[in-house]
Amino acid sequence: MKALLITHDNQLQAEIAAQGAARMPPVTLVAVRSRLRDALERVLPENPALVIVDASGLAGDEAELLLRLAKLYPGATFMLLTRDQQQDLLIRAMRAGVREVLQLPLVHSAFHDAINRIADAANAGKLCDGKVLAFISCKGGSGATFLSTNFAYALASLADKKVILIDLHGQFGDATLYVSDQKPAMTLSDVCGQIARIDGAFLDSCLVHVTPGFGILAAADDPAQAVELKPEQMDVILRVARQHYDYVVLDVGRQIDAISLRALDNADAIYPVLQLALPDLRDGRRLLDIFRSLGYAIENTRLIVNRYEKGGRLRLQDVQASLGAEVMHTVPNDYVNVTDSVNQGVPVLQLSRASPVARSLSELVELVTARRVPEAKGLLTRLFGRAEAEQ
């Protein structure tokens, strides 16, 4: 964000420059003027996005110059810094379209909050209204991380959506290893530690980018840092993620704690993942009982049966009767292709696009996106058409 600063205080100039540079993306001072008259006489070749006016010691006849400056830069947002709440000055500032008034000496947190509001307003027309989809294991080893990561990749690749996956496994999170060999430079705990800076660009810079449309925010890799995460920080991260991504996929793991609960509270749909085995049914029933006690709508809880094989003693009807929820989708037992994908850290859709599990993930993409993008019906044809033509 390019800014024009009007002040004769060198210390304040240095302070604002330092705070602006610490942001991501930065607030860059493209010019500094000592007085309003100086700013009117020396017009910038390019309109700034932000004009910061130090109004301390502003002479009475200079206040009217704010109106003229606002007309000179009609697309800019104006921020007024003042040591005294002068009623007349504030009225003139409002007429000039000043949106933010901050007290001096400058409080850094208030400054960043104001910049966040300005950035949000500037991006309001470009923001997404993303859906949050949470994958959670009914029992350890059910395959929820494999499904969430590979589904997110398929969603971005096949449906041409912008997707972020957030790994909530704490210090044991390894979602990136399923689809990438990149080492995360930043983790969830790093983002929470700089939560005041968060916006779309900062969040994007913290991801492991698997494809241009799909990135992963890695789990906190330090147990001490994972404990320090706060539920309200998850609210902020998900709010920003919704605004900048079509889909936010959560790999929740098994733990039910303050962080995972806050994430589930924000979810538009929850996908418990289980296999056809009695221990999975037992733990699945406990999990769904927790969801019901929390008031989660049963229609938003959609079961996925992983490693499904027809002809077993337990049937899908048994799962639905036992858990009181409908099985939305089944993923076939495709041990060889899944193992190859996990061991190589390559999405199964990329490694073996004609495999049964890749086809199943494609069908899941159609099921999910059909609610928002009805024209997604042709995904399977586009994906496998070339393979059939080559046979």
N, C-alpha and C positions, 0 to 999 in steps of 0.2 A: 504494500500500500504506500503510495507516494504522498508525502505530506509537506505542506508549507508551514513553517513556524514563524510567528511574529513575536519577538521578545528582545529586550535589551539586556537580559540577564544571562550571562555566559554560563553560569553554573546550572541554571534551569535548562539551557540548551543542551549542555553535556548530559544532563540527567535524562532528558527525553530521548536524546539520540541513543543512549545506552539501553534504555528500556525498550525502545522500538527495535533495536538491532537484536535483542534477545528473543523476540517473537519469531514464530514460524507460521506463515511467511512474515518477513520483517516489515516494520513501519520505517520507511526510509525518508529522511529529511532531504528533499531535493533542493531546498532553498531556505534561508533564514533572513528575515527582515527585522530591522530594529523597531520600526513604527508602522502603524496602519497606512500613513501617508506614503511611506517608502514602498509598502507592498502595492499600493495603487499605482505608483509611478513606475515601478519596475515589474511589469507584468511577466509572468512565467510563460514560456512558449507552449507548454503543455498544461492543461488543467490538472491540478492535484486532486486526489481523492479525498484528502483531509486537510483542513486548515485549522491550525492550533493557534489561538490568540491569547497571549498573556495580557490580561486586562488590569493587572495591578499597576496603579499609578496612571491609569488612562485618563487623560484630560476630558472634561465635559464636551468640548467641541469635537473631540475625536470619536466619541461614541457613535455619531451619525455616520462615520465612515464605514462602520460595519455593514450597513445596508448597501453601500456602494460596492464593497468588496464581495458581498454575497451575490450581487448582480454580475460581477466580473467573473466569478467562478460558480455558475449556477448548479453544476453537477457535484460540487464538493460538499462534504459534511463538515460543519463547523463545531469546534470544541473551544469553550471559553474557560480560561484559568484565572481565578480571582482570589484575592485575599480577603476581601470584604463583600458581603452580600448587599450590593448597592441596588436598591429597588429600581431606580431609573435605568441603570445599566442593564439589568436583567430584562426589563420590558423591551428595550431597544434590541437586545440580543435575540429575544423571541421573535420580534418582527423581522429580524435579519435571517431567521431560520436556524439559529443555533440550537443544536439538539442535545449537546452535553455540556454541563457546567460543573467544573471540579474546583475544589478548594486548594489553595496553596498554603503551606508547602505541599508538594505533590505526594499523595499516597499511592504507592506503586500498584497495589491491588485494585484500587479504584480506577486507576488509569487503564489497566489491562481489562477490567470489566467493561469499561466504556468502549475500548477498541473492539472487544468481542461483540458488543451490541451493534456497533457500526458495521463490522464485517458481516454479521448475520443479516442485517437489513440490506446490505449491498448485494448479498447472495440470495436473498429471499426468492427472487424469480428463477433462480437456477437450481434450487434445492429439490432433492428427491423426497419421496414419501416411502422410504424403504420398509420392507417387512422383516421382522425378526423371527428366525426359525431356530428352535433349540433342539439339539440332539442329546439325549441322555441315556446312559446305559441302565438297564434294569439289573444287570449283574455284570461283574467284572469279566472281561473277555468276550462280551457280546458283539464287538465289532463296531461300536458307535463312532469311534475316531476314524476308522477307515471309511465308513459311510459318509460321515459329515464332510471330511476333506475331499473325497472323490465326488460327492454330490455337489459341493460348492464349485469344484473345477468344472463339472459337467454343466452346471447352471450358467457359469460365465461363458463357457465355450459353445454350448449348443443353443442357448436361449439369448446369447449376446447381451447378458446382464452384467452390471458392475457389482461385484460380490466381495464382501470381506468376511473372513472367518476369524472368530475370537476364541482362543484356546483358554478355557477356564479350569484346567486341570491342576493349577498350582505348580509346585516345583517338579511334578512328574509329567508335565505336559510335553508332548512330542509331536504335535499335529504337523509341524512343518516337515518332519522326516518322512511322512507318508507321500508327499507330493513334490518335494524339493530337496536339493543337497546344499542349499544356502544356509549359512549360520545367521540367526537373527541378530541384528545390531541393537535393536530395542525390544523390550518386552512390555507386557501389560503393566508390570510394576513401575517401569520407567515412565510410561504414559501417565499413570496415577501420580507419580512423584512430580510431574510437571503439568498437572491438570489445568492450571490457570492459562496455559499456553494453547490448550487444545482447540483446534479448528480442523476443517477438512484437509488442508495442506499438511499440517503437522501430523495428523493421524496417518495420512497416506505415507509420509516419510518414515514412519515407524514400522511399516509392514515388510514382510518378506513377499516380494512380488513373484508369484508363480507364473502369471501371464499378465498382460497389460490390464485385463479386467478383473483379476482375482489376486487378492493379497491376504496374508495371514498375520494377525497380531499374536505373537508367540506368548506362551504362558510365562508367568514369573518364575525364574529359574533359581531364585534364592528363597529358602523357606522363611527366613526372617522378613523379607520384603513381602512375601505372599500374605503373611499374617497381618501386615499393616494396611492392606487394601481395604477401602471403606465402601459400603454399599452405595452411598451418594455419588461416589466417583464412577461407579458402573452406570448410574443414571445419566451422567454427563456424557460418558463415552458412547453409550447407545443412542443418545439424542443426536450427537454429531454424526455418528455412523448412519443413522436413518436418513439424515439430510443429504448425505453424499454417496450413498450406495443403494442400489435397487433391492439387494437382499443382504441381511446380516445373519450369518450362520454361526450359532454358538455350539461349541463342543464342550458340553457341561461336565462330562465324566459321571462319576457316581456320587460325589460328595454333595450333601445338602447342608449348606452353610449360608451365612448372611449374604455373601457375594453371589453364589449360585441362585439363591432365592430371589434376589433383586433382579438378576438377569431373567429368570423365569417369569417374574412379574411383568416384565416388559415384552415377553414373547407373544407373537401373534399366533403361533402354532408350536406345539411341543411334540417331538417324535421320540417316544420311548423305544429303545431298540432291545430286542430279546431274541433268544433262540428257542426252539421247541424242546424244552426240557423242564422238568418239574422245579428245579431250583430257580430257573428264570421266571416261571409263573409265580412262584412264591414271592420272590423279590419284586416282581412286577406289580403284584397285588398291593404290597406294602407301599410301593412308590405311588401308585394311583390313589391309594387311600390318603396319602399325604397331600396329593394334588387336590382331592375333593375337600379335604379339611381346610385348604387354603382358598377355596372358592374358585379354582380354575374351572372353566367351562369344559365339560366332557367332550363337546364337539370340537374343541381346539386341541384335544389330545389324540394323536393319530399313531397307532402302533405300527411298527415295522418289524417283521420277522426276518431275521438274517439267517443265512446258511440253511435255507428252507429246502426240504426234500419231500416230495410226495410219497405217500404210502407208509409213513411212520405211525407209531401208535398214537401219538398226540396229533390232533388235527387242528386246523385253524378255528373251527367251531368251538373246540375245547378252550382255546385261548380267549376267544371273545366271550364265552360264557363265564369263564373263571374271572376275567378282569373287568367285565362290564364295559368294554370299549371295542370299537371296530378295528380290525386289522386293515390299515390303509394300503399296505404294499408288502410284498415278499421279495427278498433278494436270494437267488439260488445259491446253493453250495457250489462254489467254483474255486476250490482250494488252490489249484496250481496257479491260475492267473492272479488270484489275490495275493498269494505268497510271493510271486515274482514281482508284483507291483510294490508290495511293502518292502521287500529286500532291496529293490533298486531305487526306491524313493521316487517312483514315476507314477503319475495317475494311471489307473487301469484303462481308462478311455483312450489314453495316448499309447499305452503299451500294447493293448489287445482290444481294439475297438469292436471286433465281432464276437467277443467272448460273452457268455451268458450274463455275467455280472455287469459288464458295460452296457448291454442292452437293458438290463433291469434299471440301472441308474438313469438311462435316457428316458425310460418310461416314467420314473419318479419325477424327473424334470418336467415332463409333460403334465403330470398330475398336479404339480405345484403351480406351474406358471399358467395353466389353463384358467385359473381364477382371475388372472390379471391380463394375460395375453392369449386370447382364444385362438389366434392364428398359429400358435405353437404346435398344432397338430402334425405338421409335416416334419418334425424333427427326426423321427426314426427313418423316414424315407431319405432325407438329405444325408443322414449319417451313414446309412448302410447301402444306399443306392449304388455308389461306385464299387463297393466290394462285390455286390451281386453282379454288376456289369462285367467285372473282371473274371468271374467264374465261368 
